[in-house]
Amino acid sequence: MSKVALITGITGQDGSYLAELLLEKGYEVHGIKR
């Protein structure tokens, strides 16, 4: 079973860093921007 993450504010500095980190760890990443 794959791990899924939802990141709010993915276009910000912290959100984009977190998305990249989770993708490297094998997560399926979904994001919401304002």
mmCIF entry with sequence, helices, sheets and N, C-alpha, C, O atoms, coordinates in Angstrom:
data_MODEL
# 
_entry.id   MODEL 
# 
_entity.id                         1 
_entity.type                       polymer 
_entity.pdbx_number_of_molecules   1 
# 
_entity_poly.entity_id                      1 
_entity_poly.type                           'polypeptide(L)' 
_entity_poly.nstd_linkage                   no 
_entity_poly.nstd_monomer                   no 
_entity_poly.pdbx_seq_one_letter_code       MSKVALITGITGQDGSYLAELLLEKGYEVHGIKR 
_entity_poly.pdbx_seq_one_letter_code_can   MSKVALITGITGQDGSYLAELLLEKGYEVHGIKR 
_entity_poly.pdbx_strand_id                 A 
# 
loop_
_entity_poly_seq.entity_id 
_entity_poly_seq.num 
_entity_poly_seq.mon_id 
_entity_poly_seq.hetero 
1 1  MET n 
1 2  SER n 
1 3  LYS n 
1 4  VAL n 
1 5  ALA n 
1 6  LEU n 
1 7  ILE n 
1 8  THR n 
1 9  GLY n 
1 10 ILE n 
1 11 THR n 
1 12 GLY n 
1 13 GLN n 
1 14 ASP n 
1 15 GLY n 
1 16 SER n 
1 17 TYR n 
1 18 LEU n 
1 19 ALA n 
1 20 GLU n 
1 21 LEU n 
1 22 LEU n 
1 23 LEU n 
1 24 GLU n 
1 25 LYS n 
1 26 GLY n 
1 27 TYR n 
1 28 GLU n 
1 29 VAL n 
1 30 HIS n 
1 31 GLY n 
1 32 ILE n 
1 33 LYS n 
1 34 ARG n 
# 
_struct_asym.id          A 
_struct_asym.entity_id   1 
# 
_struct_conf.conf_type_id            HELX_P 
_struct_conf.id                      HELX_P1 
_struct_conf.pdbx_PDB_helix_id       AA1 
_struct_conf.beg_label_comp_id       GLN 
_struct_conf.beg_label_asym_id       A 
_struct_conf.beg_label_seq_id        13 
_struct_conf.pdbx_beg_PDB_ins_code   ? 
_struct_conf.end_label_comp_id       GLU 
_struct_conf.end_label_asym_id       A 
_struct_conf.end_label_seq_id        24 
_struct_conf.pdbx_end_PDB_ins_code   ? 
_struct_conf.beg_auth_comp_id        GLN 
_struct_conf.beg_auth_asym_id        A 
_struct_conf.beg_auth_seq_id         13 
_struct_conf.end_auth_comp_id        GLU 
_struct_conf.end_auth_asym_id        A 
_struct_conf.end_auth_seq_id         24 
_struct_conf.pdbx_PDB_helix_class    1 
_struct_conf.details                 ? 
_struct_conf.pdbx_PDB_helix_length   12 
# 
_struct_conf_type.id          HELX_P 
_struct_conf_type.criteria    ? 
_struct_conf_type.reference   ? 
# 
_struct_sheet.id               AA1 
_struct_sheet.type             ? 
_struct_sheet.number_strands   2 
_struct_sheet.details          ? 
# 
_struct_sheet_order.sheet_id     AA1 
_struct_sheet_order.range_id_1   1 
_struct_sheet_order.range_id_2   2 
_struct_sheet_order.offset       ? 
_struct_sheet_order.sense        parallel 
# 
loop_
_struct_sheet_range.sheet_id 
_struct_sheet_range.id 
_struct_sheet_range.beg_label_comp_id 
_struct_sheet_range.beg_label_asym_id 
_struct_sheet_range.beg_label_seq_id 
_struct_sheet_range.pdbx_beg_PDB_ins_code 
_struct_sheet_range.end_label_comp_id 
_struct_sheet_range.end_label_asym_id 
_struct_sheet_range.end_label_seq_id 
_struct_sheet_range.pdbx_end_PDB_ins_code 
_struct_sheet_range.beg_auth_comp_id 
_struct_sheet_range.beg_auth_asym_id 
_struct_sheet_range.beg_auth_seq_id 
_struct_sheet_range.end_auth_comp_id 
_struct_sheet_range.end_auth_asym_id 
_struct_sheet_range.end_auth_seq_id 
AA1 1 VAL A 4  ? THR A 8  ? VAL A 4  THR A 8  
AA1 2 GLU A 28 ? ILE A 32 ? GLU A 28 ILE A 32 
# 
loop_
_atom_site.group_PDB 
_atom_site.id 
_atom_site.type_symbol 
_atom_site.label_atom_id 
_atom_site.label_alt_id 
_atom_site.label_comp_id 
_atom_site.label_asym_id 
_atom_site.label_entity_id 
_atom_site.label_seq_id 
_atom_site.pdbx_PDB_ins_code 
_atom_site.Cartn_x 
_atom_site.Cartn_y 
_atom_site.Cartn_z 
_atom_site.occupancy 
_atom_site.B_iso_or_equiv 
_atom_site.pdbx_formal_charge 
_atom_site.auth_seq_id 
_atom_site.auth_comp_id 
_atom_site.auth_asym_id 
_atom_site.auth_atom_id 
_atom_site.pdbx_PDB_model_num 
ATOM 1   N N  . MET A 1 1  ? 0.855  -1.185 0.000  1.00 0.00 ? 1  MET A N  1 
ATOM 2   C CA . MET A 1 1  ? 0.000  0.000  0.000  1.00 0.00 ? 1  MET A CA 1 
ATOM 3   C C  . MET A 1 1  ? 0.896  1.242  0.000  1.00 0.00 ? 1  MET A C  1 
ATOM 4   O O  . MET A 1 1  ? 1.818  1.354  0.807  1.00 0.00 ? 1  MET A O  1 
ATOM 5   N N  . SER A 1 2  ? 0.616  2.155  -0.900 1.00 0.00 ? 2  SER A N  1 
ATOM 6   C CA . SER A 1 2  ? 1.451  3.352  -1.014 1.00 0.00 ? 2  SER A CA 1 
ATOM 7   C C  . SER A 1 2  ? 1.029  4.402  0.010  1.00 0.00 ? 2  SER A C  1 
ATOM 8   O O  . SER A 1 2  ? -0.122 4.447  0.444  1.00 0.00 ? 2  SER A O  1 
ATOM 9   N N  . LYS A 1 3  ? 1.978  5.231  0.378  1.00 0.00 ? 3  LYS A N  1 
ATOM 10  C CA . LYS A 1 3  ? 1.714  6.319  1.312  1.00 0.00 ? 3  LYS A CA 1 
ATOM 11  C C  . LYS A 1 3  ? 1.335  7.551  0.507  1.00 0.00 ? 3  LYS A C  1 
ATOM 12  O O  . LYS A 1 3  ? 1.931  7.836  -0.531 1.00 0.00 ? 3  LYS A O  1 
ATOM 13  N N  . VAL A 1 4  ? 0.341  8.274  0.997  1.00 0.00 ? 4  VAL A N  1 
ATOM 14  C CA . VAL A 1 4  ? -0.167 9.454  0.299  1.00 0.00 ? 4  VAL A CA 1 
ATOM 15  C C  . VAL A 1 4  ? -0.093 10.647 1.244  1.00 0.00 ? 4  VAL A C  1 
ATOM 16  O O  . VAL A 1 4  ? -0.408 10.534 2.429  1.00 0.00 ? 4  VAL A O  1 
ATOM 17  N N  . ALA A 1 5  ? 0.328  11.798 0.705  1.00 0.00 ? 5  ALA A N  1 
ATOM 18  C CA . ALA A 1 5  ? 0.401  13.027 1.501  1.00 0.00 ? 5  ALA A CA 1 
ATOM 19  C C  . ALA A 1 5  ? -0.342 14.145 0.782  1.00 0.00 ? 5  ALA A C  1 
ATOM 20  O O  . ALA A 1 5  ? -0.259 14.275 -0.440 1.00 0.00 ? 5  ALA A O  1 
ATOM 21  N N  . LEU A 1 6  ? -1.066 14.945 1.549  1.00 0.00 ? 6  LEU A N  1 
ATOM 22  C CA . LEU A 1 6  ? -1.724 16.144 1.036  1.00 0.00 ? 6  LEU A CA 1 
ATOM 23  C C  . LEU A 1 6  ? -1.055 17.342 1.692  1.00 0.00 ? 6  LEU A C  1 
ATOM 24  O O  . LEU A 1 6  ? -1.035 17.460 2.917  1.00 0.00 ? 6  LEU A O  1 
ATOM 25  N N  . ILE A 1 7  ? -0.506 18.232 0.866  1.00 0.00 ? 7  ILE A N  1 
ATOM 26  C CA . ILE A 1 7  ? 0.207  19.399 1.382  1.00 0.00 ? 7  ILE A CA 1 
ATOM 27  C C  . ILE A 1 7  ? -0.563 20.650 0.989  1.00 0.00 ? 7  ILE A C  1 
ATOM 28  O O  . ILE A 1 7  ? -0.788 20.912 -0.193 1.00 0.00 ? 7  ILE A O  1 
ATOM 29  N N  . THR A 1 8  ? -0.963 21.420 1.997  1.00 0.00 ? 8  THR A N  1 
ATOM 30  C CA . THR A 1 8  ? -1.597 22.708 1.718  1.00 0.00 ? 8  THR A CA 1 
ATOM 31  C C  . THR A 1 8  ? -0.494 23.752 1.655  1.00 0.00 ? 8  THR A C  1 
ATOM 32  O O  . THR A 1 8  ? 0.445  23.712 2.450  1.00 0.00 ? 8  THR A O  1 
ATOM 33  N N  . GLY A 1 9  ? -0.599 24.680 0.723  1.00 0.00 ? 9  GLY A N  1 
ATOM 34  C CA . GLY A 1 9  ? 0.445  25.691 0.558  1.00 0.00 ? 9  GLY A CA 1 
ATOM 35  C C  . GLY A 1 9  ? 1.687  25.127 -0.101 1.00 0.00 ? 9  GLY A C  1 
ATOM 36  O O  . GLY A 1 9  ? 2.809  25.485 0.260  1.00 0.00 ? 9  GLY A O  1 
ATOM 37  N N  . ILE A 1 10 ? 1.486  24.243 -1.068 1.00 0.00 ? 10 ILE A N  1 
ATOM 38  C CA . ILE A 1 10 ? 2.615  23.530 -1.687 1.00 0.00 ? 10 ILE A CA 1 
ATOM 39  C C  . ILE A 1 10 ? 3.525  24.452 -2.498 1.00 0.00 ? 10 ILE A C  1 
ATOM 40  O O  . ILE A 1 10 ? 4.672  24.094 -2.769 1.00 0.00 ? 10 ILE A O  1 
ATOM 41  N N  . THR A 1 11 ? 3.042  25.620 -2.888 1.00 0.00 ? 11 THR A N  1 
ATOM 42  C CA . THR A 1 11 ? 3.877  26.525 -3.689 1.00 0.00 ? 11 THR A CA 1 
ATOM 43  C C  . THR A 1 11 ? 4.816  27.365 -2.832 1.00 0.00 ? 11 THR A C  1 
ATOM 44  O O  . THR A 1 11 ? 5.695  28.045 -3.363 1.00 0.00 ? 11 THR A O  1 
ATOM 45  N N  . GLY A 1 12 ? 4.643  27.326 -1.529 1.00 0.00 ? 12 GLY A N  1 
ATOM 46  C CA . GLY A 1 12 ? 5.529  28.077 -0.637 1.00 0.00 ? 12 GLY A CA 1 
ATOM 47  C C  . GLY A 1 12 ? 6.863  27.367 -0.444 1.00 0.00 ? 12 GLY A C  1 
ATOM 48  O O  . GLY A 1 12 ? 7.063  26.248 -0.917 1.00 0.00 ? 12 GLY A O  1 
ATOM 49  N N  . GLN A 1 13 ? 7.767  28.036 0.259  1.00 0.00 ? 13 GLN A N  1 
ATOM 50  C CA . GLN A 1 13 ? 9.109  27.489 0.474  1.00 0.00 ? 13 GLN A CA 1 
ATOM 51  C C  . GLN A 1 13 ? 9.058  26.164 1.234  1.00 0.00 ? 13 GLN A C  1 
ATOM 52  O O  . GLN A 1 13 ? 9.654  25.179 0.799  1.00 0.00 ? 13 GLN A O  1 
ATOM 53  N N  . ASP A 1 14 ? 8.358  26.133 2.355  1.00 0.00 ? 14 ASP A N  1 
ATOM 54  C CA . ASP A 1 14 ? 8.306  24.915 3.163  1.00 0.00 ? 14 ASP A CA 1 
ATOM 55  C C  . ASP A 1 14 ? 7.511  23.815 2.472  1.00 0.00 ? 14 ASP A C  1 
ATOM 56  O O  . ASP A 1 14 ? 7.888  22.645 2.521  1.00 0.00 ? 14 ASP A O  1 
ATOM 57  N N  . GLY A 1 15 ? 6.412  24.193 1.829  1.00 0.00 ? 15 GLY A N  1 
ATOM 58  C CA . GLY A 1 15 ? 5.587  23.200 1.149  1.00 0.00 ? 15 GLY A CA 1 
ATOM 59  C C  . GLY A 1 15 ? 6.312  22.523 0.003  1.00 0.00 ? 15 GLY A C  1 
ATOM 60  O O  . GLY A 1 15 ? 6.199  21.310 -0.174 1.00 0.00 ? 15 GLY A O  1 
ATOM 61  N N  . SER A 1 16 ? 7.055  23.295 -0.775 1.00 0.00 ? 16 SER A N  1 
ATOM 62  C CA . SER A 1 16 ? 7.775  22.706 -1.907 1.00 0.00 ? 16 SER A CA 1 
ATOM 63  C C  . SER A 1 16 ? 8.924  21.827 -1.422 1.00 0.00 ? 16 SER A C  1 
ATOM 64  O O  . SER A 1 16 ? 9.205  20.790 -2.023 1.00 0.00 ? 16 SER A O  1 
ATOM 65  N N  . TYR A 1 17 ? 9.588  22.231 -0.345 1.00 0.00 ? 17 TYR A N  1 
ATOM 66  C CA . TYR A 1 17 ? 10.664 21.413 0.224  1.00 0.00 ? 17 TYR A CA 1 
ATOM 67  C C  . TYR A 1 17 ? 10.099 20.094 0.747  1.00 0.00 ? 17 TYR A C  1 
ATOM 68  O O  . TYR A 1 17 ? 10.668 19.028 0.513  1.00 0.00 ? 17 TYR A O  1 
ATOM 69  N N  . LEU A 1 18 ? 8.972  20.176 1.458  1.00 0.00 ? 18 LEU A N  1 
ATOM 70  C CA . LEU A 1 18 ? 8.344  18.977 2.005  1.00 0.00 ? 18 LEU A CA 1 
ATOM 71  C C  . LEU A 1 18 ? 7.890  18.038 0.893  1.00 0.00 ? 18 LEU A C  1 
ATOM 72  O O  . LEU A 1 18 ? 8.057  16.823 1.001  1.00 0.00 ? 18 LEU A O  1 
ATOM 73  N N  . ALA A 1 19 ? 7.318  18.590 -0.174 1.00 0.00 ? 19 ALA A N  1 
ATOM 74  C CA . ALA A 1 19 ? 6.869  17.768 -1.296 1.00 0.00 ? 19 ALA A CA 1 
ATOM 75  C C  . ALA A 1 19 ? 8.041  17.019 -1.919 1.00 0.00 ? 19 ALA A C  1 
ATOM 76  O O  . ALA A 1 19 ? 7.934  15.827 -2.207 1.00 0.00 ? 19 ALA A O  1 
ATOM 77  N N  . GLU A 1 20 ? 9.142  17.701 -2.124 1.00 0.00 ? 20 GLU A N  1 
ATOM 78  C CA . GLU A 1 20 ? 10.322 17.067 -2.713 1.00 0.00 ? 20 GLU A CA 1 
ATOM 79  C C  . GLU A 1 20 ? 10.849 15.953 -1.811 1.00 0.00 ? 20 GLU A C  1 
ATOM 80  O O  . GLU A 1 20 ? 11.203 14.875 -2.289 1.00 0.00 ? 20 GLU A O  1 
ATOM 81  N N  . LEU A 1 21 ? 10.899 16.214 -0.519 1.00 0.00 ? 21 LEU A N  1 
ATOM 82  C CA . LEU A 1 21 ? 11.379 15.224 0.441  1.00 0.00 ? 21 LEU A CA 1 
ATOM 83  C C  . LEU A 1 21 ? 10.492 13.974 0.444  1.00 0.00 ? 21 LEU A C  1 
ATOM 84  O O  . LEU A 1 21 ? 10.987 12.848 0.423  1.00 0.00 ? 21 LEU A O  1 
ATOM 85  N N  . LEU A 1 22 ? 9.178  14.192 0.469  1.00 0.00 ? 22 LEU A N  1 
ATOM 86  C CA . LEU A 1 22 ? 8.254  13.060 0.503  1.00 0.00 ? 22 LEU A CA 1 
ATOM 87  C C  . LEU A 1 22 ? 8.298  12.257 -0.792 1.00 0.00 ? 22 LEU A C  1 
ATOM 88  O O  . LEU A 1 22 ? 8.199  11.030 -0.761 1.00 0.00 ? 22 LEU A O  1 
ATOM 89  N N  . LEU A 1 23 ? 8.444  12.933 -1.929 1.00 0.00 ? 23 LEU A N  1 
ATOM 90  C CA . LEU A 1 23 ? 8.556  12.221 -3.202 1.00 0.00 ? 23 LEU A CA 1 
ATOM 91  C C  . LEU A 1 23 ? 9.791  11.329 -3.217 1.00 0.00 ? 23 LEU A C  1 
ATOM 92  O O  . LEU A 1 23 ? 9.742  10.207 -3.720 1.00 0.00 ? 23 LEU A O  1 
ATOM 93  N N  . GLU A 1 24 ? 10.889 11.821 -2.674 1.00 0.00 ? 24 GLU A N  1 
ATOM 94  C CA . GLU A 1 24 ? 12.114 11.021 -2.603 1.00 0.00 ? 24 GLU A CA 1 
ATOM 95  C C  . GLU A 1 24 ? 11.927 9.794  -1.720 1.00 0.00 ? 24 GLU A C  1 
ATOM 96  O O  . GLU A 1 24 ? 12.575 8.769  -1.930 1.00 0.00 ? 24 GLU A O  1 
ATOM 97  N N  . LYS A 1 25 ? 11.040 9.898  -0.732 1.00 0.00 ? 25 LYS A N  1 
ATOM 98  C CA . LYS A 1 25 ? 10.787 8.790  0.185  1.00 0.00 ? 25 LYS A CA 1 
ATOM 99  C C  . LYS A 1 25 ? 9.704  7.849  -0.330 1.00 0.00 ? 25 LYS A C  1 
ATOM 100 O O  . LYS A 1 25 ? 9.339  6.893  0.354  1.00 0.00 ? 25 LYS A O  1 
ATOM 101 N N  . GLY A 1 26 ? 9.183  8.113  -1.541 1.00 0.00 ? 26 GLY A N  1 
ATOM 102 C CA . GLY A 1 26 ? 8.224  7.205  -2.155 1.00 0.00 ? 26 GLY A CA 1 
ATOM 103 C C  . GLY A 1 26 ? 6.761  7.527  -1.926 1.00 0.00 ? 26 GLY A C  1 
ATOM 104 O O  . GLY A 1 26 ? 5.893  6.710  -2.233 1.00 0.00 ? 26 GLY A O  1 
ATOM 105 N N  . TYR A 1 27 ? 6.476  8.696  -1.397 1.00 0.00 ? 27 TYR A N  1 
ATOM 106 C CA . TYR A 1 27 ? 5.089  9.095  -1.172 1.00 0.00 ? 27 TYR A CA 1 
ATOM 107 C C  . TYR A 1 27 ? 4.439  9.541  -2.483 1.00 0.00 ? 27 TYR A C  1 
ATOM 108 O O  . TYR A 1 27 ? 5.112  10.013 -3.399 1.00 0.00 ? 27 TYR A O  1 
ATOM 109 N N  . GLU A 1 28 ? 3.132  9.383  -2.548 1.00 0.00 ? 28 GLU A N  1 
ATOM 110 C CA . GLU A 1 28 ? 2.328  10.005 -3.603 1.00 0.00 ? 28 GLU A CA 1 
ATOM 111 C C  . GLU A 1 28 ? 1.877  11.344 -3.019 1.00 0.00 ? 28 GLU A C  1 
ATOM 112 O O  . GLU A 1 28 ? 1.181  11.376 -2.004 1.00 0.00 ? 28 GLU A O  1 
ATOM 113 N N  . VAL A 1 29 ? 2.270  12.443 -3.655 1.00 0.00 ? 29 VAL A N  1 
ATOM 114 C CA . VAL A 1 29 ? 2.038  13.772 -3.083 1.00 0.00 ? 29 VAL A CA 1 
ATOM 115 C C  . VAL A 1 29 ? 0.978  14.526 -3.877 1.00 0.00 ? 29 VAL A C  1 
ATOM 116 O O  . VAL A 1 29 ? 1.029  14.597 -5.105 1.00 0.00 ? 29 VAL A O  1 
ATOM 117 N N  . HIS A 1 30 ? 0.017  15.088 -3.147 1.00 0.00 ? 30 HIS A N  1 
ATOM 118 C CA . HIS A 1 30 ? -1.000 15.963 -3.726 1.00 0.00 ? 30 HIS A CA 1 
ATOM 119 C C  . HIS A 1 30 ? -0.885 17.303 -3.020 1.00 0.00 ? 30 HIS A C  1 
ATOM 120 O O  . HIS A 1 30 ? -0.611 17.357 -1.822 1.00 0.00 ? 30 HIS A O  1 
ATOM 121 N N  . GLY A 1 31 ? -1.095 18.385 -3.762 1.00 0.00 ? 31 GLY A N  1 
ATOM 122 C CA . GLY A 1 31 ? -0.946 19.702 -3.160 1.00 0.00 ? 31 GLY A CA 1 
ATOM 123 C C  . GLY A 1 31 ? -2.096 20.631 -3.478 1.00 0.00 ? 31 GLY A C  1 
ATOM 124 O O  . GLY A 1 31 ? -2.773 20.496 -4.497 1.00 0.00 ? 31 GLY A O  1 
ATOM 125 N N  . ILE A 1 32 ? -2.297 21.578 -2.579 1.00 0.00 ? 32 ILE A N  1 
ATOM 126 C CA . ILE A 1 32 ? -3.318 22.618 -2.739 1.00 0.00 ? 32 ILE A CA 1 
ATOM 127 C C  . ILE A 1 32 ? -2.609 23.963 -2.695 1.00 0.00 ? 32 ILE A C  1 
ATOM 128 O O  . ILE A 1 32 ? -1.788 24.218 -1.813 1.00 0.00 ? 32 ILE A O  1 
ATOM 129 N N  . LYS A 1 33 ? -2.935 24.822 -3.657 1.00 0.00 ? 33 LYS A N  1 
ATOM 130 C CA . LYS A 1 33 ? -2.385 26.178 -3.623 1.00 0.00 ? 33 LYS A CA 1 
ATOM 131 C C  . LYS A 1 33 ? -3.509 27.171 -3.444 1.00 0.00 ? 33 LYS A C  1 
ATOM 132 O O  . LYS A 1 33 ? -4.672 26.876 -3.719 1.00 0.00 ? 33 LYS A O  1 
ATOM 133 N N  . ARG A 1 34 ? -3.150 28.344 -2.982 1.00 0.00 ? 34 ARG A N  1 
ATOM 134 C CA . ARG A 1 34 ? -4.149 29.368 -2.716 1.00 0.00 ? 34 ARG A CA 1 
ATOM 135 C C  . ARG A 1 34 ? -4.380 30.193 -3.943 1.00 0.00 ? 34 ARG A C  1 
ATOM 136 O O  . ARG A 1 34 ? -5.194 31.116 -3.921 1.00 0.00 ? 34 ARG A O  1 
# 
